[in-house]
Amino acid sequence: MSLIYFTCWVDVFLSLNSQILDTNPALYFHLQQQKLIEFIRQGRITEALQFAQDELAPRGEESPEFLAELERTMALLAFDSSSSAPPAISELLSPAQRMKTAGEVNAAILESLSQGKEVKLVQLLKLLCWGEGMLAERADFPKVCDLALVPIDLGQLEAFRSIFKRD
């Protein structure tokens, strides 16, 4: 994700519902933190320092939680490469960090649309597991969670699909 792409992504997000960031300071901080990480990733150190000073330092003064995150992010500047940084620091440059921020954005969008913080499928799977737990106390049955661990035979999958295929 380049900084330009990330900035466009944030702009689209803000155009959907600018009030989301007003009511969620942690999300706003994490979006700004991700922007700082992208500056650092691209080696734009002067811009990163200016951005951190202008945008993130005031947030860090307001909240100890944000200050700790800002310090951890700024520690990226102390290392020549992510491989020389401790794991707690270098993980900020990993795709997982981007996914974490994107997940927060998705949850905020869903919540703003009165859809809850999780995708419906995740909610259904949690409900299914809870139901299986309740039923397991009373009966022995094949659990869906157990079936999910079984390797899938692609031939059987294609046969299954052909049964339900619409003409």
C-alpha positions as CSV (number, residue, x, y, z in Angstrom):
1,M,0.0,0.0,0.0
2,S,1.6,3.2,-1.1
3,L,1.1,6.5,0.8
4,I,-0.9,7.8,-2.1
5,Y,-3.2,4.8,-2.1
6,F,-3.5,4.9,1.7
7,T,-4.4,8.6,1.6
8,C,-7.1,8.0,-1.0
9,W,-8.4,5.1,1.1
10,V,-8.7,7.4,4.1
11,D,-10.4,10.2,2.0
12,V,-13.0,7.7,0.7
13,F,-13.5,6.5,4.3
14,L,-14.0,10.1,5.5
15,S,-16.4,10.9,2.7
16,L,-18.6,7.9,3.8
17,N,-19.1,9.3,7.2
18,S,-16.9,12.0,8.7
19,Q,-18.6,11.6,12.1
20,I,-17.0,8.2,12.6
21,L,-13.6,9.7,13.4
22,D,-15.2,12.4,15.6
23,T,-16.7,9.8,17.9
24,N,-13.8,7.3,17.7
25,P,-10.5,8.9,18.6
26,A,-8.7,5.6,18.7
27,L,-9.6,4.9,15.1
28,Y,-8.4,8.4,14.1
29,F,-5.1,7.9,15.9
30,H,-4.6,4.5,14.3
31,L,-5.3,5.9,10.8
32,Q,-2.8,8.7,11.4
33,Q,-0.3,6.1,12.9
34,Q,-0.6,4.1,9.7
35,K,0.1,7.1,7.6
36,L,3.2,7.8,9.7
37,I,4.3,4.1,9.2
38,E,3.8,4.6,5.4
39,F,6.0,7.7,5.5
40,I,8.7,5.7,7.4
41,R,8.4,2.7,5.1
42,Q,9.1,5.0,2.1
43,G,12.1,6.6,3.8
44,R,10.4,10.0,3.9
45,I,11.9,10.7,7.3
46,T,11.6,14.5,7.3
47,E,7.9,14.3,6.4
48,A,7.4,11.5,9.0
49,L,8.9,13.7,11.7
50,Q,6.9,16.7,10.8
51,F,3.7,14.7,10.5
52,A,4.3,13.0,13.9
53,Q,5.0,16.4,15.5
54,D,1.9,18.1,14.0
55,E,-0.7,15.3,14.0
56,L,0.2,12.6,16.5
57,A,2.2,14.3,19.3
58,P,-0.9,16.3,20.4
59,R,-2.9,13.1,20.6
60,G,-0.1,11.4,22.5
61,E,-0.2,14.2,25.1
62,E,-4.0,13.6,25.5
63,S,-3.8,9.9,26.1
64,P,-1.0,7.6,27.6
65,E,-2.2,4.8,25.4
66,F,-1.6,6.8,22.2
67,L,1.7,8.1,23.5
68,A,3.0,4.5,24.0
69,E,1.9,3.6,20.4
70,L,3.5,6.8,19.0
71,E,6.8,6.0,20.8
72,R,6.7,2.5,19.4
73,T,6.1,3.8,15.9
74,M,8.8,6.4,16.2
75,A,11.2,3.7,17.3
76,L,11.1,2.5,13.7
77,L,13.4,5.4,12.9
78,A,16.1,4.1,15.1
79,F,16.7,1.0,13.0
80,D,18.2,0.7,9.5
81,S,15.8,-2.1,8.5
82,S,12.9,-3.9,10.0
83,S,15.0,-7.0,10.3
84,S,17.3,-5.3,12.9
85,A,14.4,-4.0,14.9
86,P,12.9,-6.0,17.8
87,P,9.7,-7.9,16.8
88,A,7.4,-5.5,18.8
89,I,8.7,-2.7,16.6
90,S,9.2,-4.4,13.3
91,E,5.6,-5.8,13.3
92,L,4.4,-2.3,12.6
93,L,5.8,-2.7,9.1
94,S,4.1,-6.0,8.5
95,P,1.0,-6.5,6.4
96,A,-0.7,-7.6,9.6
97,Q,-0.5,-4.0,10.9
98,R,-2.3,-2.8,7.7
99,M,-4.9,-5.5,8.1
100,K,-5.4,-4.5,11.8
101,T,-6.0,-0.9,10.8
102,A,-8.3,-1.9,7.9
103,G,-10.2,-4.2,10.3
104,E,-10.8,-1.2,12.6
105,V,-12.0,0.8,9.7
106,N,-14.4,-1.9,8.6
107,A,-15.8,-2.4,12.1
108,A,-16.3,1.4,12.3
109,I,-18.1,1.5,9.0
110,L,-20.3,-1.5,9.9
111,E,-21.1,0.1,13.2
112,S,-22.0,3.4,11.6
113,L,-24.4,1.6,9.3
114,S,-26.0,-0.1,12.4
115,Q,-24.6,-3.4,11.3
116,G,-22.6,-4.3,14.4
117,K,-18.8,-4.4,14.6
118,E,-18.4,-7.8,13.0
119,V,-19.3,-9.3,9.7
120,K,-22.5,-11.3,9.9
121,L,-20.7,-14.5,8.9
122,V,-18.4,-14.2,11.9
123,Q,-21.4,-13.6,14.2
124,L,-23.2,-16.7,12.8
125,L,-20.1,-18.9,13.3
126,K,-19.9,-17.7,16.9
127,L,-23.5,-18.5,17.4
128,L,-23.1,-21.9,15.8
129,C,-20.2,-22.7,18.1
130,W,-22.2,-21.6,21.1
131,G,-25.1,-23.7,20.0
132,E,-22.9,-26.7,19.5
133,G,-21.5,-26.3,23.0
134,M,-25.0,-26.2,24.5
135,L,-26.1,-29.3,22.5
136,A,-22.9,-31.2,23.3
137,E,-23.9,-31.1,27.0
138,R,-27.0,-33.2,26.0
139,A,-26.2,-35.3,22.9
140,D,-23.3,-36.7,20.9
141,F,-23.3,-35.4,17.3
142,P,-20.9,-34.5,14.5
143,K,-19.9,-30.9,15.1
144,V,-19.5,-28.4,12.3
145,C,-16.2,-27.2,13.9
146,D,-14.9,-30.7,13.6
147,L,-16.0,-30.9,10.0
148,A,-14.1,-27.7,9.2
149,L,-10.8,-29.5,10.1
150,V,-11.4,-32.4,7.7
151,P,-9.5,-32.0,4.4
152,I,-11.7,-31.3,1.5
153,D,-11.7,-33.7,-1.5
154,L,-11.9,-31.4,-4.5
155,G,-13.7,-34.1,-6.5
156,Q,-16.4,-34.3,-3.9
157,L,-16.6,-30.5,-3.8
158,E,-17.2,-30.3,-7.5
159,A,-19.8,-33.1,-7.3
160,F,-21.5,-31.2,-4.5
161,R,-21.4,-28.0,-6.6
162,S,-22.9,-29.7,-9.6
163,I,-25.9,-30.9,-7.6
164,F,-26.8,-27.3,-6.6
165,K,-25.7,-25.7,-9.8
166,R,-28.5,-23.6,-11.4
167,D,-29.1,-24.1,-15.1
